[in-house]
Structure formats: C-alpha cells, structure tokens
C-alpha cells in the first residue's frame, strides 16, 4: 500500500511540475512558425535536388567504370 501512495504522490508531483514548466514556455507566433516551416521545406527540396544530382553523377561514373573493366 505504501508503494501506491509513493507512486501516486510522485505522479502528482510530476504533473504539477509539468504544468509549471508549460506555463514558462514561450510559444512562437504564427509568423515565426510559417517562416521556419518555409525554410525547412525549401531546405528539404534543395538537399533532395543536390543528392539527386550527386547520385546521378555517381551512377553514371560507376556504370562507365564497370563498362570499361568489362571489355
């Protein structure tokens, strides 16, 4: 029974500390969220394009290299 009381009290303390911490959080406004989302989306497409080009170059290079040695 003592374990249940300890568990209940620690859970209650955790929830109270969580509430207190959430009151201290500063949330971004809509403009900040939109701008950072745009940066992330543009970055993802830029990296995808970069890796597509690198992959194509490496694929062509490996194909030519294997074709050279297969002769």
C-alpha positions in Angstrom: 0.0 0.0 0.0 2.9 2.3 0.7 4.2 1.8 -2.8 0.9 3.0 -4.2 1.0 6.2 -2.1 4.6 6.9 -3.2 3.7 6.3 -6.8 0.6 8.5 -6.6 2.5 11.3 -4.9 5.4 11.1 -7.4 2.9 11.2 -10.3 1.1 14.1 -8.8 4.4 16.0 -8.3 5.3 15.2 -11.9 2.1 16.6 -13.3 2.3 19.7 -11.1 5.9 20.3 -12.3 4.8 19.7 -15.9 2.1 22.3 -15.6 4.5 24.8 -14.1 7.1 24.2 -16.9 4.4 24.6 -19.6 3.5 28.0 -18.2 7.1 29.1 -18.6 7.3 28.0 -22.3 7.4 30.8 -24.8 5.5 29.7 -27.9 6.3 31.1 -31.3 3.7 33.2 -33.0 2.1 32.3 -36.4 4.5 34.3 -38.4 7.6 32.6 -36.9 6.1 29.2 -37.5 5.3 30.0 -41.1 8.8 31.4 -41.8 10.6 28.5 -40.2 8.4 26.0 -41.9 9.1 27.6 -45.3 12.9 27.4 -44.5 12.6 23.7 -43.7 10.6 23.0 -46.9 13.0 24.9 -49.1 16.0 23.2 -47.4 14.5 19.7 -47.9 13.9 20.3 -51.6 17.4 21.8 -52.0 19.1 18.9 -50.4 16.9 16.4 -52.3 18.0 18.1 -55.6 21.6 18.1 -54.5 21.6 14.4 -53.6 19.7 13.5 -56.8 22.5 15.2 -58.9 25.2 13.6 -56.9 23.5 10.2 -57.2 23.2 10.6 -60.9 26.8 11.6 -61.3 28.0 8.6 -59.2 25.7 6.2 -61.1 27.0 7.3 -64.5 30.6 7.2 -63.2 30.2 3.7 -61.7 28.4 2.4 -64.9 31.2 3.8 -67.1 33.9 2.4 -64.8 32.3 -1.1 -64.8 31.8 -0.9 -68.6 35.5 -0.1 -69.0 36.6 -3.1 -67.0 34.0 -5.4 -68.6 35.6 -5.0 -72.0 
